[in-house]
Amino acid sequence: MSTNGTTLVTHVTSGCPDVPRKVHLHRQAVQSVLLCHGDELDLAGAVKLTFMEANPSKSHHFDRVREKEHKLLQNHYTISTRKLGAGGQGSVYMALERTSGQQLACKTINLQASSRESASQSASRARKTFRELDILKQLSHQNVITIEKVFWTTNTIYLFQELVAGGDLFSYIEFKDGTLADGEACTFVYQILKGVEYLHGLGVVHRDLKPDNILVTSLGDGARIIITDFGSARYSPPSTSHNHPKTNRTKLRMTSLAGTTEFCAPEIYSKNPAVTDAGYTAKVDMWSIGCICATLLSGDIIFADRSHPDFQRNPKDHVITLSARCNLEVLDYGANWSCINKRPKDLIRKLLTLSEDSRLTATEALAHPWFTNKSYATELQAVYDRVVASWKPRRKVFRLVERLQGAEDDLTSFKSPFFQQKAAPGNPNSQRNLSTIPEVPEQEEWRQNQPKDFESRFKQLGAEDIRGARHGQAVKSTAVNAIRRRRTSLYDEGITDLDIQDASAAGDCMARLNSKKARYR
């Protein structure tokens, strides 16, 4: 249906009475919009359609602190009560940009430690939050999620990013009755590889690629693929170090557990017999793409025997064991694979190889005959160009990361269980104090000049954006470059300098909150 002359009269429910009502769809560079219960479509004044849900979703109710913060945001954004999803790092709500009426997804991350959360869990959540922001603010690609704006308070981080109305790839597979045709799977995998090639070019490793973390702009033909959820992502260690030429190879590899078992490379669990060094590299993303490709074509995960007793008893260990064996005979003899072309099978074999050196890179995979075959390579490129034509780079924002003024005073009056928790008798470590995070020897040398609280950390992020906007180039501040230079010497036991810095910032901040002295200058 053409959007020329079409107006969406939205009935978004929020805590603010004044919300934008009319959105001219022909002005929006999107393939689809997300309708809410009661929304009206005005087709050039001739026909009006009202969208009614058979079972309207329940509205989410925010606490008093969040409601106050939402009112402070209402000049720029409206956060609706419609909850789109939830994960380990926070919840996602539908939002509207006030000026244009553009639909956005708002990821809210609660910075307050809950009564059920230990100090190490609070520190881990803070580290992931900062690392995700550090990475997202550098990204701008048509197959990678776009961040629009970040507001923060001492309670919450509000991360506004593009809203992808088609849902995730897993739901799309279900919509397509469990499998995709060869041609459609080809265009999807091609787009995933394009996004991963861009990420790896920046030194970013996603570490949790799976259908759930890949979004589709629409359920119709010509959908754009978008890689999202960078909560597990990090910068990969550099391959060489000028400052430390004798650095052990194990220090140049990641070692922390990450990802989802069904799509994880076996070396993440130290189960790869072909890998003698501890840890893993960016090649784990390529293994994940091989597993995703197999799922798109067959409708099932490739390393699983659902009839085997071990799968019923312990499916996680069963999948890890099969992936470590990497027996791909199913591609030749499996019932789900009999009608599948040989080219995608060959790509899967070259991605799902235990040897890290033999495993294709994203650039090498894009040159595979499945994508470069003369019979349809030109058509594939034309489809890709058409799919990404409506995408626009992130607009220039003077301050991408900004503190929400007027919200800080509410924290000390908020009766959180965090402030009421006391140390148990005889156990001083039971008190919620992140300043007791273990140090590593390399940290003492440079930590004195690092940010000491959340405000300094966010000011650093904001300063990078201002400098980048002024110079009209990618944001690459001195602080970020220094972090990258230090990263080589701190990749021991999976701990990076960014982890240490953010854990230190979180520890100092939480210690201040615990004493009810959240006064930042």
N, C-alpha and C positions, 0 to 999 in steps of 0.2 A: 504494500500500500504506500503510495506517495505521501510524504509529509508536507508537501506544499500547501500552505494555508491551514494546516492543522494546528490546533491549540489544545494543550492539555491543561485542564482546570483541576489542580491537585488538591486533595483533602488530607494532607499530611498532618498527623496528630503529633503535637509536641507540647512542651511545657510553656511555650510562648504563644500568646494569642495572635500576634501579627506575623503571619508567614506568607511567602510569595504564593500567589494563587495560579497565575497564568504562565504557561511556558510555551513558547512558539517552537514547535518541534523542528521546523525546517531550518531553524538557526542553530540547532544542536548538531555537532559533528559526531553523532553516535549512531550505531546501527539499531539500537533498541532502547526502550525505557522500561523501568520497573513500575507497574501500576499498583496502586493501593486501593483498598476497599473504598468505593464511593467516588473514585476519580472519573472525570468526564472528558471525553474526546470530542472536540468541536471540529467537524470536517468542513472548513470553509464556510461556516454558517448555515450549511444546508442540512447536515445530519449531526445529531448529537448522540453519542454512545456513553453509557454509564457502566463502569466496571464494578461488578459485585462478586465478592468471594463467597463460595458455598459455605465455607467454614472460616470466617474471618479470624486471622491470627490475633492472639491476645497482645495487648499493648504492654510494654515493659514500663515499670514504675521506677523512677530514679529517686535516690535519697536526697536529703535537703542540700547537702554540699554540691552534688552534681547539678541539681536544679538551679542553684545560684550561678554556677559556672556556665550553664547553658544560656542563662539570661545575659551574661556578660559577652557571650559569643553571638548573640542574636543580630547584631548589626552586620555581621558578615555571613554567618552560617546558622541554619536551623537544623538541629539534631532531632530526628523524629523518635518516637517510641517504638518504631518497628525494628525489631532485632533480626538481623540477617544471619548471624552466626556467632559462635563463641569458640574460643580455643584456650590454650594454656597461657597465652600472653594477654588476653583481654577479650572483650566483646565487640562486635561490629554492628553498627546501626546505620540505617538509611539517613542521609542528610541532604540538604539543599543549599546551594550557594545563592545568597540573597539577591545579588545583582542580576545574574543571568538565569537563575532558576535551574542551573545544571544539577543533576543528581550526582551525589557523591556517596562513598562509603566512609564512615567515620569509625576508626578503630580506637576504642578507649582502653587505656592501660592504667590500671589502678596501682599507684605507687605506695599505697599504705599496706603494711604487712598485716595479714589476717591473724586471728588468734590460733588458727590451725597451721600456720606457716612457721617453719624454723628459720633461724638466722641464715643458714646456708641457702635455703630456698629463696629467701628474700634477696640475697646477694646475687644468686643466679638469675633471677627474674630481672633485676636491675641491669646486670651485665648484658643480657640478651636485648633488653630494650634499647640501651645505648648503642649496641653493636648494630641492631637493625636500623636505627636512625642514621648512624654514620654511613651505612651502605646505601640505604634508599635515597638519601639526599644527593648521591653522586650519579644516580641512574636516570637515563632518558633514552628509551628504546621502544619501538612499536610492539614488541613482544614481551615487554617487562612492565609490571605495574607502575603507574605514575603517581608519585606523591604530590599533592597540591599545596598543603600547608600543615604546619604542626604548631599547636598551642600547648603550653604546659603550665601546670600549677604544682604546688607542693603535694597535691592529692592525685592528680591525673595527667596523663598525656593524651591529647586529642590529635590523632593522625588522620587527616583528610586525604583520601586518595580516590582515583577514578572508580566509579561504580560499574561493574561488569554484570549486565542484567541476565546473561545467558546461563549463569551458574558455573559449576566446576565441570571438569572433563569426565569425572566419574558419573555424574548425573547425566551428562550428555550421552555417554555410552549406554546407560540404561534406557534413555529416551530412544536410542537407535536399536533397541531390542538386543543389546549385549555385545554387538560387534560393529565395526566400521568396514565399509568396502575399501578395497585396495587404494583407489584414487583419493578418497577422503582421508584415510589414514596417512597417506603420503604427504598431503598438504599440511596436516596437523603436525606430524613429526618434523617436517621441514621447518615449520615456524618455531617449534620447540628448540631445534638445533640452532636456528638463527638467534634466538634469545640467549641460549647458553654460550654460543660463540662470543656474543657481546659481553656477557658476564665474565667469562674466562679471560677475555682480552683485558678487562679491568682488574684481573686478579681476584675476582669474587667467586667463591664456591658456594653453591646453594645448599647442598648436603641433605635436602629433603624433597627431591623431585618425585612427584607421584601424581596420579590423576586428580586427587583432591586439591592439590596446590597449583593446578593449571586451570585457568578460567577461559570461558568461551563467550564471545560477545553476543552471540545469538544462537538459537536452535535451528535457524535456517541455513541455507547454503552460503558459502563465502564468509564464514565466521573467522574472526581474528583470535588467535591464541595468545594468552597473557600469563606469564609466569608470576606467581605471587607468593606470599608468606615467606619472608626472609628472616624469620625468627631463629632459624638454625644456621643461617649463612655467616660466612666470615671471609676475610681476605686470606688467600693462600700464602704460605711462607715463600719467600723468594728462593730461587734455585741456587743462587750464589750469594756470597757475602764478602764485600771488600774489607769490611772491618774485622771480620772473623773468618779468615780463609780456611781455618782448620775445624770449623764447626762440623760436628757429627751429623750425618745424613738424617738420623732419627729426629734431630731438632728442626729439620726442615720439612717435617711431615706433621699432619694433624693427628691427634690421638684420641680426642674426646668422642664419646658415643653420640651419634646423631642420625636422624633419618627414621624411616619406617621399614620394618623388617622385610616385607615382601618386595621392596624396591631398593634394598641396600646391597652394596657390594660386600662380599664376605670379608675383605680386609678391614672393614670398619669394626668387625667383631673379632679381629685377629684370627680368622679361620681360613684365610686364603693360603693354600699350600705353595703357591707360586711367588708369594711375597715374603722375603726373609727379613726385611726391615720392619721395625715397629711403626704403626700408624698407616696413614693413607694420604693420597694426593687428590687433586681436582678430578682425576679420572673416575672417581666414584660417581660423579654426575653422569658420566657417559654410560656407566653400568645401569644407572636408574633409567636413562632414556631407552636403553635396550629392553628393560622390563616393561616400560610403558608401551613401547611399540608392540611387544608381544601381547599385551593386554588389549590394545586397540583391535588387533587382528583376530585374536582367538576368543576374547571375552573372559579370560581367566589369567591368574598369575602363572608365570611359566615354571617357577620352582615350587610346586606343590602337588602332592599326590593325595587327593582328598579321601581316597579309599584305604589308605595306609593307616594302621592303628596308631602310629606315632603322630600322625596329623591330628587325630582325635584327642590324644593325651596331651600333647604339647606342640601346638602348631608353630610357635615361634622357633623352637629348636629344630623342628622338622624342616622348616623353610631354610634356615641357616645352613643346615647340613646339606641339603640338596644344592643350594647355591654354591657351596664350597666344592662340591663334586663337579658342578657345571656340566652335567650330562644333557646335551641338546638333541638327543635322538628323537625327542617328541616333535621336533620340527619336520622330521621325515616320516614318522609313523603315527603321530597323534591324529585322532579323528578330527579335531578342530583345525588341523593344518593342511588337510589333503587338497583343498581348493585354493590355497594361498600361493601367490606367485613366488618364484625362486629369488627374486631380487630383495624383497623385504626380509626373507629368511637369511640371506647372506649378510645383510646389514646387521641383523640381530646377532648372528654368530660373531661378527667382528666387534660388536659392542660388548657382548657377554663372553669375554675371554678373561681367564684368570691372570694372564700376564699383563701387567700395567703398561709395559712398553708396547705390546702388540695391540692394546685396546685403542680404537680410533679416537682422535680428538674431534671436537665439534667441526672444525674446518675440514678435516679429512672426511668426516661422515657426510658433509654437505656435497662433497665431490663424488659420493658413491653413485653407481649406475642407477639406483632406484630414483635418484633425483636428476641425474644428468643424461639419462637415456634420450637419444635424439628424437624418438617418436613422440615424446610429450614434455621434454625439458622446457621448451619455449612456452608451452601452455601453462606449465607449473609456475614459471616465473611471472607470467601474465596474471594468473590467479593471485599470486602473492602480492603483486603490485596493486591489484584492485582491492584486496582485503585491507591493506595498510594505508590506502589512499586517504582515508578520513582521519587518520591519526595525526595529531599535532604535538610537537615537542612541548614539554612543560613550560608554561608561561613564566616570564621573568617575574620573580617575586623579590621585593627588596629585602624582606626578612622571611626566609622560609621557616625558620624555627623562632618562635616568639613567645614570650611569657604573657599569660593572660592577666592583665592588670586588674586589681581589685578582688582577686580570689584568695590571696594568701592569708588574710586575716581570719578566714573561716576555719582554718585547720585546727588551731588551738582550742576552739570551742566545740569541735566535733568529738563526741564521746566514742572514740574507737576503742575496741578491745586492745589494740596495740599499746595505747597509753596506760591502760590499767594493769598490764601484766607486770608482775614483780618476780624477782629472782626467788626460786624455791630455797627453803632453808638448807644450808649446807651445800648448795650447788649454785655458785655465783654465775656460772656459765649459762644457766637457764634463762637469765634475763636477756631480752631481745636487744642485743648490742652488736652491730655488724663491725665495730671497730676491732673486733678480735679475729678478723679474717687472717689466716696464716700468711706470712710474708714469704717471698722467695728472695734469695741472696741478691739477684740482679736488680731488685726493685729499689733498694735503699739509695743507690747511686744517683737516681734521677727523680725520685718521687717528690722531693721537696718542692719542686716547681709545678707540680700537677694540680689540677682543680680540686678543691677540698669539699665541694658540695654540689648539689644538683644545679644550683643557679649558675655557678662558674662553668659547669659542664655545658649547660645549654647556651650560656653566653658565648662560649667558644664556638659552638655549632652555628649560632646566629652570626658571629663575626665572620666566619668563613663565607657565609652566604652573601653578606654585604660586600666583602671584597670581590667575590666572584661576580656579583651584579655590576659593580663599578667597572670592572675590567672586561665585562662581556664575554667571559670564558668559563670553562668548567671550574668548579670550586676546588681549588687545590692549595689550601693555606699552608703556611709554615708548620702549624701544629700537626696537621694531618700527615705531611711529609715526614715530620720527625717521628710520628708514630710508626709509619711504615719502615723507616730506617732502623728503628729499635726492634722491630718485630722479629728479626732474624735470631737475635740472641735470647729471646724469651719464649721460644716454642718448645719448651721442655715440659713434659707431662701434660701437654694440651693446654698450657696456660700461655696466653698472649699478653703483651703489654696493654692491649685494650681491655682485656679482662681485668687485669690488675688495677688499671686506672679507674675503670668504672666501679669495680668492687670497692676500691678505696673511697671513691666519691659517695657511693651508696652507704658505706659504713659510717662516714662522717655525718652524712645527712640524717641517717636513721638515729644515730646517737643524739643528735640535736633534737630530733622529734621526740625521742624517748624522754628527754629532760624538759620538754615543752618550751624549747627556746628556738623555735623556727623563725628566727629573725635574720633575713639575708640582706646584706647591703650590696 
